Amino acid sequence: MKVQSLALHPVALQHAPLLHELYLRTPDYFSLLGTRPPSLGEVERDVQTALFDPRRCLELIYCESVMPGEPIGSLDYKLNYPEADDVTINLLLIRGDLQNSGLGQRVVRMLEARLQATQRQTPQARDPHTQGASPRLLASVLGENPRAVAFWKRLGFHFATDARPVMTWYAKPLQAQMAAPGLPNRDCPAHP
């Protein structure tokens, strides 16, 4: 089996139509939430909001061997949230027709490796109140989504917080401590 190369690229405002098209190609996710895919205007506003949040990283996922020139998914995560050193994945979305292919698992493993590499390169400026706290990678699961829960559990995440009916959070400790709080969006962990 040929290993497919993945690349993650930060989203800029001009990428909103690509993100919108990705959402339109993944209608089952929005149906599960009981909503419709967002309009292009809503996606543009969300991208603008992400660009102004120094802790939020919004990226498009590419796999040239699968879909040349087109994103196959998106990854939206927030650094130092909800606690210092935590990273919360708000949404990992793989295009509907490419789900269950192992791509999502590979993206999560890439993110873990990038976060750990960033930690090794960045001096610590830890908050004394969180000293000794173990950094975590968290994943939020919106609504009732047993498929997503099973996905995160397969990757070693465990139930962390119940905020039902809106969401539940799953977490796993990171092997290395995260970078200092306040890492700006332009400095999201470097891409391989």
C-alpha positions as CSV (number, residue, x, y, z in Angstrom):
1,M,0.0,0.0,0.0
2,K,1.4,3.4,-1.0
3,V,1.7,6.0,1.8
4,Q,0.0,9.2,0.8
5,S,1.8,12.4,1.6
6,L,-0.3,14.9,3.7
7,A,0.3,18.7,3.9
8,L,-1.4,21.2,6.2
9,H,-1.5,24.9,5.1
10,P,-2.8,27.8,7.2
11,V,-6.1,29.3,6.0
12,A,-6.1,32.9,4.8
13,L,-9.3,34.9,3.9
14,Q,-8.9,34.0,0.2
15,H,-9.2,30.3,1.1
16,A,-12.7,30.7,2.5
17,P,-14.3,29.4,-0.8
18,L,-12.1,26.3,-0.6
19,L,-13.3,25.7,3.0
20,H,-16.9,26.4,2.0
21,E,-16.6,23.8,-0.8
22,L,-15.2,21.3,1.7
23,Y,-18.2,21.8,4.0
24,L,-20.6,21.4,1.0
25,R,-18.9,18.1,0.2
26,T,-19.4,16.8,3.8
27,P,-23.1,17.3,4.3
28,D,-23.5,14.3,6.7
29,Y,-21.5,16.1,9.4
30,F,-23.9,19.1,9.4
31,S,-26.9,16.8,9.2
32,L,-25.7,15.0,12.3
33,L,-25.6,18.4,14.0
34,G,-29.1,19.2,12.8
35,T,-28.0,22.1,10.7
36,R,-27.1,23.0,7.1
37,P,-23.6,23.6,5.9
38,P,-22.6,27.3,6.5
39,S,-22.9,29.8,3.7
40,L,-19.9,31.3,2.0
41,G,-20.5,34.5,4.0
42,E,-20.6,32.6,7.3
43,V,-17.3,30.8,6.4
44,E,-15.7,34.1,5.5
45,R,-16.7,35.5,8.9
46,D,-15.4,32.4,10.7
47,V,-12.0,32.7,8.9
48,Q,-11.8,36.4,9.8
49,T,-12.5,35.5,13.4
50,A,-9.9,32.8,13.4
51,L,-7.3,35.2,11.9
52,F,-7.9,37.7,14.8
53,D,-7.6,35.0,17.5
54,P,-3.8,34.6,18.3
55,R,-4.4,31.2,19.8
56,R,-6.5,29.7,16.9
57,C,-5.0,27.7,14.1
58,L,-7.2,27.0,11.0
59,E,-5.6,24.8,8.3
60,L,-6.5,23.1,5.1
61,I,-5.4,19.5,4.6
62,Y,-4.0,18.4,1.2
63,C,-3.2,15.0,-0.1
64,E,-1.9,15.5,-3.7
65,S,-2.1,11.7,-4.5
66,V,-5.8,11.7,-3.6
67,M,-7.1,15.1,-4.7
68,P,-4.5,17.1,-6.6
69,G,-4.9,20.8,-5.8
70,E,-8.0,20.4,-3.7
71,P,-8.2,20.3,0.1
72,I,-9.3,16.9,1.5
73,G,-10.1,18.3,4.9
74,S,-9.6,21.0,7.5
75,L,-8.2,21.2,11.0
76,D,-9.2,23.9,13.5
77,Y,-7.5,23.9,16.9
78,K,-6.8,26.4,19.7
79,L,-3.5,26.7,21.6
80,N,-3.5,27.1,25.4
81,Y,-7.2,26.4,25.7
82,P,-9.0,25.7,28.0
83,E,-5.9,25.7,30.2
84,A,-2.3,26.9,29.6
85,D,-0.4,24.3,27.7
86,D,-3.6,22.5,26.5
87,V,-4.4,22.3,22.8
88,T,-8.1,21.8,21.8
89,I,-9.1,20.4,18.4
90,N,-12.4,22.2,17.6
91,L,-12.9,20.4,14.3
92,L,-11.1,17.8,12.3
93,L,-13.1,17.4,9.1
94,I,-12.2,15.0,6.3
95,R,-14.3,15.3,3.1
96,G,-17.3,12.9,3.3
97,D,-16.2,10.7,0.4
98,L,-12.7,10.2,1.9
99,Q,-13.7,9.4,5.5
100,N,-12.7,6.0,7.0
101,S,-9.5,6.0,4.9
102,G,-7.1,6.6,7.8
103,L,-6.4,10.2,6.8
104,G,-7.9,11.7,9.9
105,Q,-5.8,9.5,12.1
106,R,-2.7,10.6,10.2
107,V,-3.6,14.2,10.6
108,V,-3.9,13.9,14.4
109,R,-0.6,12.1,14.6
110,M,1.0,14.9,12.4
111,L,-0.4,17.5,14.8
112,E,0.9,15.7,17.9
113,A,4.4,15.4,16.3
114,R,4.4,19.1,15.3
115,L,3.3,20.2,18.8
116,Q,6.0,18.1,20.4
117,A,8.6,19.4,18.0
118,T,7.6,23.0,18.7
119,Q,7.9,22.3,22.5
120,R,11.4,21.1,22.1
121,Q,12.4,24.2,20.2
122,T,10.6,26.8,22.4
123,P,11.9,27.7,25.9
124,Q,9.4,27.3,28.6
125,A,7.7,30.3,30.3
126,R,5.2,28.3,32.3
127,D,2.6,29.9,34.5
128,P,3.5,29.1,38.1
129,H,-0.1,28.2,38.8
130,T,0.0,25.4,36.3
131,Q,3.5,24.2,37.2
132,G,3.4,20.4,37.2
133,A,0.2,20.2,35.2
134,S,0.3,17.8,32.4
135,P,-0.3,19.3,28.9
136,R,-3.2,17.7,27.1
137,L,-4.5,17.4,23.6
138,L,-8.3,17.7,23.7
139,A,-10.9,17.0,21.1
140,S,-14.4,18.4,21.3
141,V,-17.3,16.3,20.0
142,L,-20.4,18.2,19.1
143,G,-23.8,16.7,19.8
144,E,-24.4,13.0,19.9
145,N,-21.7,11.6,17.6
146,P,-20.8,8.0,18.5
147,R,-18.6,7.7,15.4
148,A,-16.5,10.7,16.4
149,V,-16.2,9.4,20.0
150,A,-15.0,6.0,18.7
151,F,-12.4,7.8,16.4
152,W,-10.9,9.8,19.3
153,K,-10.9,6.7,21.6
154,R,-9.0,4.7,19.0
155,L,-6.4,7.4,19.0
156,G,-5.9,7.1,22.8
157,F,-8.2,9.9,24.0
158,H,-10.3,9.4,27.1
159,F,-13.5,11.1,28.2
160,A,-12.6,14.4,30.0
161,T,-15.6,16.8,30.2
162,D,-19.4,16.5,29.8
163,A,-21.0,19.7,28.4
164,R,-24.0,17.9,27.0
165,P,-26.2,18.4,25.1
166,V,-23.9,20.7,23.2
167,M,-20.6,18.7,23.4
168,T,-18.3,16.4,25.2
169,W,-14.5,16.6,25.4
170,Y,-12.0,13.9,25.1
171,A,-8.3,14.3,26.1
172,K,-4.9,12.6,26.1
173,P,-1.7,13.8,27.7
174,L,1.0,15.0,25.3
175,Q,4.5,13.5,25.7
176,A,6.2,16.8,25.8
177,Q,5.1,20.1,27.4
178,M,3.5,22.7,25.1
179,A,5.0,26.1,24.1
180,A,4.4,29.2,26.2
181,P,0.9,30.8,26.3
182,G,0.1,33.4,23.7
183,L,1.7,31.8,20.7
184,P,0.4,34.0,17.8
185,N,-1.6,32.5,14.9
186,R,1.3,33.2,12.5
187,D,3.5,31.1,14.7
188,C,1.3,28.0,14.8
189,P,3.5,25.0,15.1
190,A,5.6,24.8,11.9
191,H,4.5,22.6,9.1
192,P,6.7,19.7,8.1
